[in-house]
Amino acid sequence: MNQRIAAGLALLAAALLLGFPAAAGWLGAFDVPLFRLFALTQESPKWLVTATQFVSHFGDVDVRSLFVIVVAVLLIARHCWRSAGVYLLIVSVSILGHTQAKVHFARARPHLTPWFDYAGDMSYPSGHAAGSMVVLLAAVPLIRERWLQWAAVALSLVIGMTRPMLGMHWPSDVIGGWMWGAGFALLGTGVATKLGLSRVARGLDSMQR
């Protein structure tokens, strides 16, 4: 089995397994101290709250959707039809999957501090962490510039970190989201490599050097 496919499956399994103790409330000793350490409060500087909200909004559904459309259009314009198809498929299945996982685990969001953003569903896994990770990480092999590759990875991590800061998620929600999104991104790039998509393969090779 392709190593990326195996790693992706392992991350997805880990995300699912983490969801059971998270939903059962067994991770308080881990989540509560970390949450209190990073969460913003009413006494936090206003500029810090605004900056955190700004970064977090890059993980919003509308922003992620716009990024996905741009990537797909660029690939199609370069006649990389199969690359565009794999990218759209893996992002769509990942987002549908983590949405269903939220319903299944039905973990309540933290209420230890004020919320500095809008919440419309349950807590595990973090949709911002999972969505931004799969959307950005799956696009990394398609980017030629090394600094942009690492910027995409860093942005997906930072977006996840903003969620406990804004009081919206437990730290384990974000970790689960990162694993979920990264798992699907690895599955997608693994499948692309098996299909012999040259642009994806070249990008993966450049990341390894």
ROPATOR-834397 format. One record per residue (C-alpha): residue in one letter; z, y, x. Coordinates in Angstrom, 3 decimals. Each point is the difference from the previous one (the first is absolute). Layout:
[pt 'A' [Z Y X]] ...
***
This chain:
[pt 'M' [0.000 0.000 0.000]] [pt 'N' [-0.797 3.522 1.169]] [pt 'Q' [3.127 1.536 1.597]] [pt 'R' [-0.243 3.154 -2.082]] [pt 'I' [-0.238 -1.999 -3.208]] [pt 'A' [3.036 -2.057 1.041]] [pt 'A' [1.973 3.132 0.890]] [pt 'G' [-0.988 1.621 -3.284]] [pt 'L' [1.148 -2.993 -2.016]] [pt 'A' [3.282 -0.083 1.936]] [pt 'L' [0.661 3.683 -0.740]] [pt 'L' [-0.773 -0.463 -3.684]] [pt 'A' [2.344 -2.985 -0.171]] [pt 'A' [2.725 2.034 1.746]] [pt 'A' [-0.471 2.869 -2.461]] [pt 'L' [0.350 -2.353 -2.953]] [pt 'L' [3.032 -1.762 1.466]] [pt 'L' [1.719 3.332 0.705]] [pt 'G' [-0.503 0.961 -3.625]] [pt 'F' [2.376 -2.660 -1.333]] [pt 'P' [3.194 1.133 1.799]] [pt 'A' [-1.049 3.618 -0.541]] [pt 'A' [-0.294 -0.517 -3.764]] [pt 'A' [3.250 -1.973 -0.078]] [pt 'G' [1.905 2.886 1.628]] [pt 'W' [0.911 -1.910 3.147]] [pt 'L' [-1.282 2.563 2.490]] [pt 'G' [2.528 2.741 -0.646]] [pt 'A' [1.634 -0.359 3.419]] [pt 'F' [-3.371 0.756 1.562]] [pt 'D' [-1.480 2.447 -2.496]] [pt 'V' [2.884 2.274 -0.913]] [pt 'P' [1.012 1.189 3.517]] [pt 'L' [-3.621 0.589 1.026]] [pt 'F' [-0.787 1.746 -3.255]] [pt 'R' [2.982 2.338 0.354]] [pt 'L' [-0.977 0.704 3.612]] [pt 'F' [-3.519 1.193 -0.791]] [pt 'A' [0.039 1.186 -3.632]] [pt 'L' [-0.281 3.725 -0.620]] [pt 'T' [2.568 1.747 -2.176]] [pt 'Q' [0.309 3.269 -1.877]] [pt 'E' [1.457 1.479 3.201]] [pt 'S' [-3.028 -0.985 2.096]] [pt 'P' [-2.188 2.884 1.256]] [pt 'K' [-2.658 0.881 -2.530]] [pt 'W' [-2.733 -0.055 2.652]] [pt 'L' [0.902 -3.592 0.877]] [pt 'V' [-0.173 -1.080 -3.639]] [pt 'T' [-3.376 1.731 -0.422]] [pt 'A' [-1.402 -1.501 3.214]] [pt 'T' [1.167 -3.493 -0.977]] [pt 'Q' [-1.545 0.347 -3.454]] [pt 'F' [-3.263 1.183 1.563]] [pt 'V' [-0.267 -3.023 2.300]] [pt 'S' [1.040 -2.370 -2.784]] [pt 'H' [-2.790 1.287 -2.252]] [pt 'F' [-2.544 -1.504 2.396]] [pt 'G' [1.150 -3.320 -1.439]] [pt 'D' [-0.565 1.068 -3.619]] [pt 'V' [-2.498 -2.002 -2.038]] [pt 'D' [-2.512 2.840 -0.313]] [pt 'V' [-0.004 0.759 3.736]] [pt 'R' [-0.282 -3.682 0.915]] [pt 'S' [-2.825 -0.445 -2.493]] [pt 'L' [-1.909 2.941 1.467]] [pt 'F' [0.355 -1.449 3.498]] [pt 'V' [-1.246 -3.402 -1.174]] [pt 'I' [-3.042 1.580 -1.657]] [pt 'V' [-0.824 1.990 3.146]] [pt 'V' [0.246 -3.091 2.222]] [pt 'A' [-2.131 -2.071 -2.381]] [pt 'V' [-2.662 2.720 -0.300]] [pt 'L' [-0.198 0.405 3.781]] [pt 'L' [-0.407 -3.745 0.466]] [pt 'I' [-2.680 -0.231 -2.667]] [pt 'A' [-1.806 3.000 1.512]] [pt 'R' [-0.099 -1.940 3.281]] [pt 'H' [-1.323 -3.072 -1.855]] [pt 'C' [3.242 -1.933 0.644]] [pt 'W' [-0.016 -1.465 -3.496]] [pt 'R' [2.101 -3.063 0.722]] [pt 'S' [2.577 2.030 1.956]] [pt 'A' [0.301 2.376 -2.966]] [pt 'G' [0.335 -2.941 -2.382]] [pt 'V' [2.727 -1.685 2.031]] [pt 'Y' [1.872 3.298 0.391]] [pt 'L' [-0.102 0.782 -3.728]] [pt 'L' [0.955 -3.547 -0.949]] [pt 'I' [2.976 -0.292 2.319]] [pt 'V' [1.363 3.435 -0.981]] [pt 'S' [-0.422 -0.724 -3.715]] [pt 'V' [1.636 -3.434 0.139]] [pt 'S' [2.864 1.327 2.128]] [pt 'I' [0.775 2.867 -2.384]] [pt 'L' [-0.273 -2.237 -3.072]] [pt 'G' [2.289 -2.524 1.699]] [pt 'H' [2.764 2.407 0.973]] [pt 'T' [-0.120 1.535 -3.482]] [pt 'Q' [0.617 -3.433 -1.497]] [pt 'A' [2.705 -0.689 2.591]] [pt 'K' [1.861 3.099 -1.198]] [pt 'V' [-0.016 -1.385 -3.532]] [pt 'H' [1.110 -3.448 1.152]] [pt 'F' [2.883 1.112 2.207]] [pt 'A' [0.999 2.892 -2.302]] [pt 'R' [2.300 1.552 2.581]] [pt 'A' [1.623 3.254 -1.048]] [pt 'R' [-0.488 3.074 2.139]] [pt 'P' [2.947 1.505 1.893]] [pt 'H' [2.139 2.591 -1.759]] [pt 'L' [2.224 1.039 2.900]] [pt 'T' [-1.706 3.371 0.530]] [pt 'P' [-2.268 2.275 -2.036]] [pt 'W' [-3.640 -1.016 -0.293]] [pt 'F' [-2.406 2.454 1.608]] [pt 'D' [-3.116 -1.595 -1.484]] [pt 'Y' [-1.193 -1.586 -3.227]] [pt 'A' [0.598 -3.728 -0.579]] [pt 'G' [-1.971 -1.902 -2.620]] [pt 'D' [0.776 -3.657 0.690]] [pt 'M' [2.365 -2.399 1.752]] [pt 'S' [1.063 0.045 3.624]] [pt 'Y' [-1.103 -3.117 1.920]] [pt 'P' [-2.307 0.118 1.861]] [pt 'S' [-0.679 3.673 0.654]] [pt 'G' [-3.448 0.854 -1.326]] [pt 'H' [-0.351 2.919 2.408]] [pt 'A' [0.804 -2.234 2.978]] [pt 'A' [-2.172 -2.907 -1.131]] [pt 'G' [-2.916 2.094 -1.231]] [pt 'S' [-0.251 2.328 2.974]] [pt 'M' [0.416 -2.890 2.446]] [pt 'V' [-2.837 -2.079 -1.427]] [pt 'V' [-2.317 2.971 -0.575]] [pt 'L' [0.464 1.433 3.501]] [pt 'L' [0.519 -3.174 2.017]] [pt 'A' [-3.021 -1.742 -1.513]] [pt 'A' [-2.092 3.018 1.020]] [pt 'V' [1.233 -0.018 3.612]] [pt 'P' [-2.624 -2.484 1.302]] [pt 'L' [-2.707 2.212 -1.476]] [pt 'I' [1.128 3.007 2.081]] [pt 'R' [-1.464 0.381 3.481]] [pt 'E' [2.353 2.671 1.357]] [pt 'R' [3.168 -1.578 1.401]] [pt 'W' [2.218 2.974 -0.831]] [pt 'L' [-1.096 -0.106 -3.629]] [pt 'Q' [0.803 -3.711 -0.128]] [pt 'W' [3.566 0.606 1.106]] [pt 'A' [0.292 3.099 -2.193]] [pt 'A' [-0.874 -2.126 -3.048]] [pt 'V' [2.661 -2.572 0.905]] [pt 'A' [2.591 2.717 0.670]] [pt 'L' [-0.764 1.795 -3.273]] [pt 'S' [0.466 -3.181 -2.033]] [pt 'L' [3.411 -0.525 1.644]] [pt 'V' [1.099 3.602 -0.489]] [pt 'I' [-1.021 -0.011 -3.670]] [pt 'G' [2.246 -3.009 -0.555]] [pt 'M' [2.893 1.682 1.787]] [pt 'T' [-0.147 2.987 -2.333]] [pt 'R' [0.845 -2.092 -3.048]] [pt 'P' [3.704 -0.645 0.783]] [pt 'M' [0.243 3.587 1.254]] [pt 'L' [-1.074 1.212 -3.441]] [pt 'G' [2.492 -2.356 -1.670]] [pt 'M' [-2.759 -2.086 -1.595]] [pt 'H' [0.335 -3.370 1.746]] [pt 'W' [2.405 -2.239 1.848]] [pt 'P' [-0.951 -0.652 3.653]] [pt 'S' [-0.735 -3.652 -0.804]] [pt 'D' [-2.499 1.164 -2.662]] [pt 'V' [-1.916 1.788 2.736]] [pt 'I' [0.183 -2.926 2.427]] [pt 'G' [-1.293 -2.303 -2.724]] [pt 'G' [-2.774 2.462 -0.797]] [pt 'W' [-1.040 0.276 3.639]] [pt 'M' [-0.148 -3.797 0.320]] [pt 'W' [-1.974 -0.304 -3.221]] [pt 'G' [-2.583 2.622 0.954]] [pt 'A' [-0.315 -1.180 3.601]] [pt 'G' [-0.337 -3.579 -1.187]] [pt 'F' [-2.960 0.807 -2.208]] [pt 'A' [-1.560 2.209 2.684]] [pt 'L' [0.173 -2.875 2.494]] [pt 'L' [-1.439 -2.380 -2.565]] [pt 'G' [-2.877 2.389 -0.591]] [pt 'T' [-0.835 0.508 3.665]] [pt 'G' [0.368 -3.742 0.586]] [pt 'V' [-2.441 -0.770 -2.796]] [pt 'A' [-2.375 2.690 1.292]] [pt 'T' [0.049 -1.580 3.450]] [pt 'K' [-0.747 -3.435 -1.453]] [pt 'L' [-2.911 1.478 -1.936]] [pt 'G' [-1.356 1.428 3.251]] [pt 'L' [0.117 3.653 -1.006]] [pt 'S' [-0.968 1.589 3.302]] [pt 'R' [1.539 3.428 -0.589]] [pt 'V' [3.374 -1.487 -0.887]] [pt 'A' [-0.135 -2.471 2.885]] [pt 'R' [-0.767 2.776 2.503]] [pt 'G' [2.892 2.047 -1.307]] [pt 'L' [2.402 -2.911 0.300]] [pt 'D' [-1.170 -0.724 3.527]] [pt 'S' [0.537 3.636 1.040]] [pt 'M' [3.568 -0.107 -1.378]] [pt 'Q' [0.774 -2.993 2.199]] [pt 'R' [-1.221 1.536 3.259]] 
***
